[in-house]
């Protein structure tokens, strides 16, 4: 069945505190988890818990960043469009994301993850902007996707997730061999 993304979840943008204030940022794992599209540029796993740096409480309070719940689907909406991951824990993002808090009575986060990966080119087509292309919150909410029943989603995920795990394990083995 076709749904607008805004019908299957809540679309949330992100924010960045002033980079002139070093006290707004801290080492990864030491503050409020925060992502930029760059953090996903070479990331190949489904779930993510932190970016390269975190926000301090002061940085979070002085930005428009919002804390997203675990299982939110994080989608880069500019520079570039279409990086996707699922929040392993509460996490905030910069303004380069339009993330989706999925309505789990309609869509599994993992299904939405694969669906948005598959729709990368379609998202790029609906993006606008002169300096660089961006998918706005309004466009993301109106973006149409095909969502089968939860039981069909489960059957599909039962095929995809074991393959995803093997890919992630192979990547980890390759990283260890290269080290």
Buried (B, 14 or more C-beta within 10 A) or exposed (E): EEBEBBBBBBBBBBBBBEEEEEEBBBEBEEBBBBBBBBBBEEBEBBBBBBBEBBBBEBBBEBBEBBBBEEBBBBBBBBBBBBBBBBBBEEBBBBBBBBBBBBEEEBBBBBBBBBBBBEBBEBBEEBBEEEEEBBBBEEBBBBBEBEBEEBEEBEEBBEEBEEEBEEEBEEEEEEEEEEE
